[in-house]
Amino acid sequence: MADFASIDQISPTEFEYFVRDVFMRAGWTDLHVTEVNSGYRHGDGGVDIFARKGNRRFAIEVKQRAHGEKVGVDALNQLHTGAAGAGVKNRILVTNRYFTSEVKTRALRLGVDLVDRDDLKTMWETADADVGRRFTPRTYQQSVIDEIVTQYGEGKTRFLVEMATGLGKTVTAALAVKALEERMVDLGRPVRVLFLAHQLELLQQAAKSFRNVLRIGEYSYSACFDGVRPEGTDLVFATFDTMLSHLGDVPANHYDVVIVDEAHHAAARTYGTVVRNFAPRVILGLTATPYRTDAKDIFQFFGGDEGHIGRYDLCWALKNRKLAYPEYRVFTDDLTPEALEQLDRGWGLDDVDKRLFLRRKDEEIVSIIEDTIAERGVQAPRVIVFCRSIAHQQNLIQAFPAGSAVLIHSKMQDGMRRNNIEAFREGRFRFALVCDLFNEGVDIPEANVLVFLRYTASRTVWLQQLGRGLRKTSTKEVVQVLDFVGSTQRLREIETFRKEVEAAPREATANDPPGVHHDDSIEVKYSATAARVLALVERLELKLASRGDALEALRSWRDGMARPTAPEEFFDEDQAVSPDQVRTLFGSWWAFIIAAFGLDGVDPATIRERAKEAAKEHLQRSGGVAPSLAAISLATELRHLPLATERELRQLFGEDKSDDGILAPQEGATAPVSAVASPGLASEGLPIAGEDTRLKLVNECIDKVFRVEDFPALGGDLQRRLEEYNPSRFWWMNELQREKELRAPLKEEG
């Protein structure tokens, strides 16, 4: 069958044979489709297919349903009756559609595996299946199991297993439970396990894995969700919200092992309350992304650093070729050269985000996606587009070719959302525009192109969304990723991620699955402007890191001392921070100590005194010529580090209310609005030049220039003088902005 969707057009009997062939390709043997009135019919129900997987015999019931119909409990009862009559414990219910909630609950209780349309499609495409599989742990899984058992023997009880999506966290947990049970020799009964998750789909996947590891018939199973009370079975698969409402129904020490799926949620109030209610022998957390944006520490919750085992994150998985190879492209071509030049003029990262990142037009985004598919030769493209909001989805879909895209979001009714996912997976739509979904518990293995239009501040969410496209299939070894960055933070995350993958250890062994081999484990290409922004961001980050080190050095040196105002003693003690570094990072000693201790933690008197001394010396050397504040700043430098800049000196002396006198500008000069009186120096009889060329030029421009485009409108003479002083218009824009900020308090007081 060339098209999976054709299963809806064939007869029920043909569908049974289709299912038989799919299971045969997935490794089942001795398959036999039963016929009416044959020796395989039992009671008032029956089994459609008998098969073997290894040494286990399976009874398979096949139900074909029309679009919109679900398989109900009658089919489950039929399978249960027929399999019991044939003496078969392993049972599978298969459909071309989906199952009711009641069937899902009872199937968990009865130990019946369910194969719905999505599962069947995956089996058809990959010739493989989780159901009925016997798991032999891979090297990395066995190392985790061994570490858990070893630490348990040493008295440890809490563990956090970190494994990327696709590496088999749940199977590892099931194998670990089996190994732990062998050490719990005093139980005298099967181990009791509570498996907690926040989605029913996660519980179903987990139950399937545990049944394959622990064997049907040797343990009892039940489900606890949608308000259903927990039953007294060996294994209980429960959602957090339902278990929360029934905490009083189960003794604290009832379970031997409590497993928390997506364990990064455990720090949240609801999840933490449920887990803390129990006192099991072992608590085991499973996660692909253990770090939270709210800084809550889940590591301590699961035993601290010692308990954090199996650190096989996404970087390790990519480096060791366990996942599809991502070709990552970063776009920020909407930045203008003029805007980029401003990045070197003192903007902070928040300023960059607010002023530079402009959203592309929808039509341009769609064009880039289509071009990438064509250029990279993507076959049968399935493109997941992560959108900013539902409103954004509804606008964006109009830019795609008619009939090529479908919406999928969290506010849809379950039935419509499921139908849309089905249509996307089966190729009726090439593009799925997604909002607030596909982070956890949902796999779309067909996805071979990911597009990020929504920036998320959460590294966890970003990596979860990236992981949606990285699961390998028989037809996919590479996934295209297009990231239309809207933040310097994302740029930094991408580059950090690339470096982490590069640094991850390579531990591939002969037992690892074969695949396409690449020179690198992740390919990241930046557009020209993205590369330039990234270079700037890295410089700023280095500067910020160095800034933090310098401040810490000053604070440590000052600890227990009087308020520092002079730099000589600090630098004379062979500090790791040099005057040149302080000048680069802070501009002056005064700015350095203000940054470290705030205005209330420093005393400006010493700097004022040294400025007065410098002014006196200048007068003596110059024969009575008044020094400018810039000259005084230069005179106070220690190894090229000024005590205070010209601007800071003006502010310092303007705030000195203890001295008398007013600083008057030189004869013939016009005092600018921002020329703050300097009574401190004037009271000593020291004339100061209160105007300089920069301030003259600023005064001439400040009411005429509001953006870069305004400079050409200035007179030719003024433009020439500006360029002689500093040829960069963006430097002048910064100076004008600073001057306006300085004048603002004066205008308010006036």
Protein Blocks (a to p, Z undefined) as FASTA:
>chain_A
ZZlklmmmmcfklmmmmmmmmmmmnopahiacddehiakbgcjbdcfbdcdehjaccddd
dddddehiacdfklmmmmmmmmmmnopabdcdddfbdcdfklmmmmmmnopacddfklmm
mmmmnopafehpacdddfklmmmmmmmmmmmmnopabdcddddehilmmmmmmmmmmmmm
mmmmmnopacddddddfbfklmmmmmmmmmmmnoghjaccdddeehiacdfbfbdcddfk
lmmmmmmmpcfklpmbdcdehkllmmpmklmmmmmmpccfbdcdddfblbcfklpafklm
nopjmlmghiacfklmmmnopaccddddddfklbcfklmmmmmnopafklmmmmmmccdd
fklmmmmmmmmmmmnopahiacddddfbfklmmmmmmmpcehiaccddfkbcfklmmmmm
mmmmnopafbdcdehihkbopacfklcbdcdfbdcfblklmmmmmmmmmpccfkbcbdcd
ddddfbfklmmmmmmmmmmmmmpccfbdfkbccddddfbfbdcdddfklmmmmmmmmmmm
mmmmmmmmmmmmmmmmmgopacdfbfklmmmnopabdfklmmmmnopaklmmmmmnojml
pcfklmmmmmmmmmmmmmmmnoopacdfklmmmmmpgghiafbdfklmmmmmmmmmkbgc
jddddehiacdfklccdfklmmnopacdfbdfklmmmmmmmmmbcbfklmmmpcfklmmm
mmmmomcfklmmmmmmmmmmmmmmmmmmZZ
